[in-house]
């Protein structure tokens, strides 16, 4: 029975399909994390959270960061390209760069650069703050520092500082005016960065970000603009600085065919530029390498129909084929696969704090009195009479009786007590009809909608807008799994709501192999025991794009490393935001708030509505509250 329950949990949550070998269900019904796929070492996430909330006195929500998974993903990426380069006899090299926009946290950036000497990994930045931080990072002499995005004179000046500091800085030209700024800078100082040209391809990606490529793309130079850039560079005698051709057809590409088409077009552009004397060495294919959030390995928006190795094979093979046809050298391939590099390494843990029920199932059984309205008696008969043969008919009858109940209430014909009794009977009838439909395996849109309505709503201690904003903004699916109790029968169907006072603060679509589910199977909520859920694959974009809606702040954070002997080690703890932190974010002066509040208390004392002792106590409580967490305690 125990093994059957674990297998059922595996089917519910599909961890083996989306976990990439990093996560699995242990024999004790807990979730485990590994530093790499196939690595015998692991950490019990429930034990880890108990340690953090107990011995380390942290509270959920918690962000668990596993830097070893970052290193593992980088190895997976570089190994895939090296395998392809070797297999297809490609003469260029692979240069991975990490786009800081995906996750600019110092811990993440430094972890990648730690491997810079082996993998030539560099950085990509798209703003002056990112570039300022990147310039001070230790990189290998062979790695690149790419500058994307729209630029001003100050951006170009910063980039030139990097050149003078010995870095291989490439300023990617997005529009003609940017190249003119680079050329003016060179005329004034004699210093120029390496130059890249971003091409606007006809080919578009697939999935949610398909519109970011193609003719209407925000970034990129048209064919005539590319030629004009080459002319201007030659006129300035800076041909030796023109190093890179860049393009990007969209993030999270779901269909491998779009990748092949883009590579053919881009490789042809590269070859034609080489033939007119532009001695470009690097071809930057941008990002786009997807993450299989739902494990389906399909073209759904939350998946992709290829592997990392297949993606690399198609890139290398297509570029080599076109270059050989055009008799030009193979370029070095630059990749910006930030989502793939970072998504897996962060696990967000929240605690379930309460259950919000559609109707109170712990109320006493409804009894019918002789003077009850007729509609109440008829609802009672329906409720008691539901069975496997009549449940559809009785459900429809109950809907009619519910309408009648509310009509009579609005006309003043029944009391509030009568209405409450009728509503309990109606929802109990619905619940019984739904149970019969589930046993009957009825596939019916009407009962699917009823299932959504009757699903438990679990109140989770987090802000969706802070920690998983893409779930709200673009309906991104993230795998969600309990950290523990996975060997128990999962009998609740639930949706999740956060602690913000926003009706959009909810998760009601969940990962499934066939289609996304509108409810999640979970063990029963028990209000006397800790109950933790984990949201996975949130390492890309979620931290940097999260908002401070309702002034809910950053969660507590732990960086976890699994040692050679298999024991976990907490290498870093970062306390989450406190009330005073979020007040400062919103530009409130803490001292002024305290002063103003104390003036209000003094006025109450002067009016003899409050004693001086009570006022002093209240003032102290107000002062201490500023140091509390923004989340539920």
N, C-alpha and C positions, 0 to 999 in steps of 0.2 A: 504493500500500500504506500509506503514511504517513497519508494522509487517511482511509483506511478504518479504521485503528486509532484515530484521533481520534474518528471517528463511533461506533465501537464503545464507546469510553470514555464518550462522551456518553450512549449508551443504558444502559450499566451504572449510571451514577451519577445520571442525570436532572437535571443541574445547571440546565438551561434551564427546568425545571418548578418547582423550589423556590428557585432562586437570586435571584428577583425582580430580575434585571438587575444584581445586585451582583457576581456571581461567574461565571467562564467558563473554559473550557479554551483556552489559547493554542496557537499553531501549533508551539511547541517542546515541547508535552506537559506544560507546567506550568500550575498554577492561577493565575488572575489575579483581583484584586479591584478594583472601581470605587467611587468615592465616591457615585455615584448611577446609576440606570438610564439608559442612553443616553449617559452621560458618556464622552467619548473618552479621558480619562485613566485610567490603570490602574497597578497595581503587581504585579509577578511575585512571588508569595508564596514560592517557593523561593529566589529571589535575596534577598528580604527576610530569610528565616530564616538563610540562609548568612551574611549580613552580621551578624545579631544573634549567631549562634553563633561567628562568626569575629572580626571587628573589635571587636564589643562584648563578646565573651567571656561570653555568656550560654549556658545549656544548656537543651535541651528537658527538660521540657515548657514551652511558652510560651503565654501568652494574648495574642493580638493584638487590640487595640481600635481601631476605626475611627470616630472621633467624627463624621466627615462623613456616615456612614450614619445616625447618630442624627438629624442635622439633616434628612437626606433623608426619613426615615420620618415625622418630624413634619410636614414640608411635604406629604407624600402624604396624611396624615390631615386636616390643616386644609384643603387644597385640595379634598378630596372633600366635606367638609361645606359649604364655601363654594359649591361647584358646586351642591349640592342646595338650599341656602338660596336661591340666585339662581333656579334653575330652577323651584322650587315656590312662589316668592314668600313665603317664610317670613320673618316679621318678627323672630324671635329671633336671637341670635348663638350662635356655637360657642365654648365655653370648654374647651380640652383641659387636663387636669391629668395629671401623671405620678405614679403610685403608687410611693412610695419603696420599698415592700416588694419590688417586682420587681427592682430593682437599686439599692441605696442608695449605691453608690460615688460619691464626691464628683465625680469626673470626668464621670460620667454626668449627675448632677443639674445641675451647672453648665453642661454643654453644652446641655441643654434650655432652661434659664433665659436663656441667651445670646440666645435668640430670643423672649424674653417680650414685648417691646414689639410685635413684628409679629403674633404668634399668640395673645397673651393666655394663654400656657401658664402654669399654676400647678403646685402640688404637692399631693399627698394623703399623709397620714401616718396610721399606725395604732398608734403607740406613743409613749411619752414621749421616747425617744431620737430617733426620727424627727422628732417635732415640735420638739424642742430644736434640731436641726440646721436644720430648715426655717425656723425663725423668723429665723435669721441670714442667710438667702439673699436676694440682691437680686432682687426681682420687680417687674414693672411694676405701676403703681397699679391697673390694671384686672383683674389676674389674681387667682385665688382660692387660698386655703390651706384645704384640706378636712381635717377631723379625723374619721376613721372608727375603728371598733373600739371595744372596751369601755373605759370611762374611769373614773378616780377623781377625787377632789378636786384632786390635784396636776396631773392632766392638764388639767382645766378652768382651773386657775390659770395654767398655761403658755399656754393658748389666749387667755386674757384679756390676757396680756402682749403677744401679737401684735396684738390690737386697739389697745392703747395705743401700739404702735409704728407704727400706721398701716396695718396689713395687713388685707385682707379675709378674715378668718378665719371659717369656718363649722364649727360643732360639729354633727356629724350625730348625732342622738339614736338610739341602738340599743334602749334600754329606758327605761321611764318614770322610773326612779330617776336616770338621767343628766340628764333635763330638770329634775328637782327640784334637782340639784346646781347647774345653771346658774342657776336662779332664786334659790337661796340666795346664790350668789355675787353676783348682781345686787343683792339686798337689802343685802348687807354692804358692797359697794364702789361700787355704782352703775355698774359696768362689766359689759357682757354682750356675748358674741360674737354674730354672726349664727347663726341656728338652722336646722338641716336636720332633716327627719324621714325615717327609712328605713322604707319600706313593705315588708311581707312579701307578695310577690305569689303568686298561685296558680300562675302560669306558671313552668315550669322550663326550664332550658337543655337542651343536648344534649352528649354526649361524656363525658369522664372526670369532669367536675365538675357534672354535671346535678343531683346530690343536694344541691348547695349552695343551690339555689333551692327554691321550693315551700313547702308547709305545714310541712315538717319542717326548714326552714332554720335555721341557727344564729343569724342576724342578722335584725333587722327587727321592726316593730311590726304587730300585728294591726289590723284596721279599727277596732275599738272603742278600741284604744290610741291610734291616730292621732287620733281624735276627742277623746279625753281630753287629749292633748297640746295640741291647738288650744284647748280650753277653758282649760287652765292658763295658756297663753301669753296669752290674752285677759284672764284675771283679773289677770295681772301687768302688764297694759298694755304688753306687749312685741310687739304684732302687727307692728310695723315691722321687728322682728328676725327674723321667720319668713320665710326667704328661699328655702328649697330643699326639694324632694322627691327622695329618693334611692331607688334599688333596684338590685339586682344579681342576675342569674339564673344566674351561673356563668362560669368562665373557659373560654377556647378553645371557644366555641360552634361546633359543626360544621354546624348546619342553620339556614338563614336563616329558615325558617318559624317557628322558636321565637322569633327576634328580633321578627318582626312581631307575634306573639301577645302578647309581653311589652310591646311599645310600645302596643298597643291598651289593655291593662289599665292600664298605668301612666299613660297619657295621660288615661284616664277618671278615675282617682283624682285626678290633678292638677286636672282640670276641676271635679270635685265639691268639692274643697277650696277652689278659687277661689270657687265659688258660695256657700259658707258663710262667706265673708269672710276666708279665708286668702290674703293677697296674695303668693303665692309667685312668685318671678321666675325661678328656676332649676330645671331638671329634670335630675338626675344619673342617667344611664343605666348607670353603673358600667362595668366592663370587659366582657370576653367576645369582643371582636373577635379572631378567630383568626389563626393563622400556619400557612401551608401547609408543614408540615415534610416531607411526602413528595411534594408536587407533584401529587397526584392530583386535586385540586379536587373532592373527594367529601365525604361525611359520615363518613368514617373518623375515628377519634380523633386522628389526626395530620394532619388536613387540615380544609378547610371548603369548602362548595359555593357560595361567593359571593366577590366582590371587595370591597375596601375601599369603592369607590364605590357598589356595590350595597347594602352595609350602611348607609352614610350615607343613601342615597336612601330606604330603607325606614324608617329612623328619622324623617327629616324629613317624609316624605309622610304616614306614619301619624299622627304627633303633630299635624301641621297639620289633617288631616282630622277627627280627634276634636275638636280645639279649635274648629274652625269650626262643627261640629255643636252643640257646647255653648255657643257664643258667649262664649268666654273668650279672653284674649290668648295669643299663642304664647309659650311660655317660652324662655329661653335654654337651650341644650343643653350639658350638661357631660359629658365623656367621660373615662374612666379606662383607656384602651387601652394599658396598660403593656407587655403582651407584644408587641403589634404594633410599639410604638415602639422596643423595645430588642433583640429577639431576634437581628436580623441583624448587629448591629454588632460582635460578638465572635466570633473564630475561635480555637479551641483547637488547638494543634499538639503532637503527641506523636511520639516516635521509636520505630520498631520495633527492638527490641533482640535478639530471638532468635525462633526458631521451635520450638514444642513439637509434636513429631510423634507421631502415633498409633503408628507403628512406624518403625523406623530403616531408611529406604530407601537409605542409603549403606553398608549392610553387604554383604559378599561374597555372591555368589549361593550359595544353599543347595545343597549336594551331598548325595546319599543314599549312606550306607554300607551294607554288607551286613548289619551287625548292628543297624541302626536299627529301632525298633519299626514294626509294620505301619502304624499310624495315620500315621506320618511319611511313609512311602512313598506312601500313598494321597493325602495332602494335596499332595505333590509332583506326582502325576499330575493332580490337579484344577487346580493352579496352571498347569502347562504346557499343559493342554488347553482352557482357556477360549477360546471364540470367539463370534462373533455369533449363532450358532444355539442354543448350549447354556448361555449365561451365567447365566440364571435358575436352571436345574437345578443347575449346578455351584456356584452360590452357596449354594443350600439344602443341598447335600451338604457343603460346607465348614463350614456352621454345625453340622451333626451331628458332623463330625469334630473340630471345636473342643471340643464338649462331651465327646467321648470322650477327647480329649487331657487335659483337666483332670481327668476322672474317674480316669484311669490315674495321673496325677501324685499326686492325693490318696490313692490306694491304695498309693503307693510303688512302682509298677511301672515308671516311667520317671524318668530323671534330670532335673536342672535344665537341662542342656544340650539334652536332647531337647525339653523344654518350649519353650525359647527358639527352637529350630529350627522346631518346629511352629507357634508363633505367627507367626513371620516368613512362613512359607508361607501361613498362613490370611489374614493381612492383605494379602499380595500377591495372592492369589486374589480377595479382595474388591475391591481396587483395579482389577484387570483386568476384573472383572465390571461395575464401575461405569463404566469407560470405554466398554465395549460398550453399556451402557444409555444413556449420554449420546449416543453416536453414533446409537443407535436411537431417540432422542427418546422414551424410555419414560417415561410419566407414571405412576409407581407409588409408593405411600406407603412401601413397604418400601425401595426404592432411594433415595427422598428421605431417609429416616432414615439409610441407609448413607452418603449424601453428607455429612450433618451430622457423622457419627462420623469420617469420613476427612478432613474439612476440616482444613487446617493451623490451628494455634492460634498467632497472632502475639502475642508478649509485648511490650506497649507500656509505655513509661516514663511512667506516670501513675497516679493513683488515680481510679477511676470515682466513688467516693463523694465526692471533693473537687470534681471538675471537670465531671461530668455525672451528678449524683445522680438525676435523674428517670429516666434510662435504667434504673437499678436499682429505684427506688422505685415508679414507676408505669408502667414499660415504655414510656416515651416514646421515639419514634424520632427520632434526630438524623441528618442527612445526614453521611456519613463518606466522604472522598475522599483519595487520595494527593495530595500537593502537586506531585509530579513523576512522571516515567516513564509518563505517561498515553498516550504514543505507542508503548508497548511492548505486545506481546501479553499479555493478562491470563490467565494460565494456572492460577493458584492460587485455590482456593476456601478462604476462611479465616474464622475467628472471632477476636475480639480478647480478650485477657486483660490485666488490669492487674498492677501490682507488689504489691498488697496480699496478705496471707496470708488471703484470704477467697475461698471458692469462688464467691460471688456477684459477685466482681469481674471481670465478663466482659460483652462485648457480643456477642450471638448472634442479633439481629434487626436487619435493615437496611432502609433506605428502598427501596421499589419502587413503580412506578406501579400495578400490578395488585394486589399483595399484598405484605406485608413479607417479605423474604428472610431465610433462616436462615444464609446464608453470604454473604460479600462477595468479589467478583472483584478480585484484586490481582495486580500483577506479582510475580514470584518474589522471595523474600527473598534478599538478598546481604549476608553478614555483614561484608564488607570495605568497604561504602559506606553513607553516611547514607541513611536511608529514613524519610520523614516522612509522617504521616497528619494530616489536619485534621478536626476535628469542628465542624460549622457550626450556626448558630442557637442558640448557648448563652448569648446575652446576657441572656435573661430568666430569672430565678429561680436559675440554676445556681450563680452565684457566692455568693449569700447563703445558699442552702440546703445547700451542700456541707459535708461533715463532715470532721473531722481523724482519720478512721479510721486506725489504725496510726501515728498522729502524722505522716502525710504532710501537708505544709503547702501553702501557696499557691505556684503556679508563678511563674516569672519573667514579667514583663508589659511590653509595649511599646505605646505609643499612637502610631498612625501617621496622618499627614496627607499627602495627595497635593497638591502645590503646583500653581499655575496653569500651570507649564511641564511638568507631567506627571511630575515627579520626586517620589519619596516623601521624607518628612521625619519622623524619629522625634522627636516632641515631648516624649515622656516615657518614661523607663525606671524600672521598679520591680523591685527584686530580690525573688525569692521567699523563702519561709521557709527558715531555717537550723535545724539541729538544736537550737541553743540557744533559738530562738524557740518551738519546739514543746515543749521542756522547760518553759519558763516557762508556756506555755498549760496544761500538765498539773500546774502548781504545784510543780515541782521547783526547788530552789534550786541554781543552777549552782555557786556557791562551795562549798556543802556537798557536792555530788557530787564535785567535784575533791578536796576534803579527804579524803573517805571513801575514794576510790580510791587516793590517795597513802598512806593508812594501810595499805591492803591490800598495796601494794608494799613499804612499810617492813617489814611482817611477813615478807614473802618474803625480804627482804635479811637480816633478823635470823636467819632459819632457814637461811641459806646456800644458798637455792634460787635466788637472783638476786643479781647483783652490783649495787653502788650505781650504776655507770655505766649498766647495762642498765635499772635502775629509773628513772633520770632520763630516759632516752630514751623509755621507754614512757609516762611521765607527760607528756612533751611532746607525744607523738603523741595522747594522750587529750585534752589541752587543745585542740590544733589541730582535732581532729575535730568539736568543737562548732560550728565555723564552716562546716561542710560543708552542702550541700543535702540535703534529706530524700530526694530521688529518686536514681535510679541515675546515676552519673557516667560 
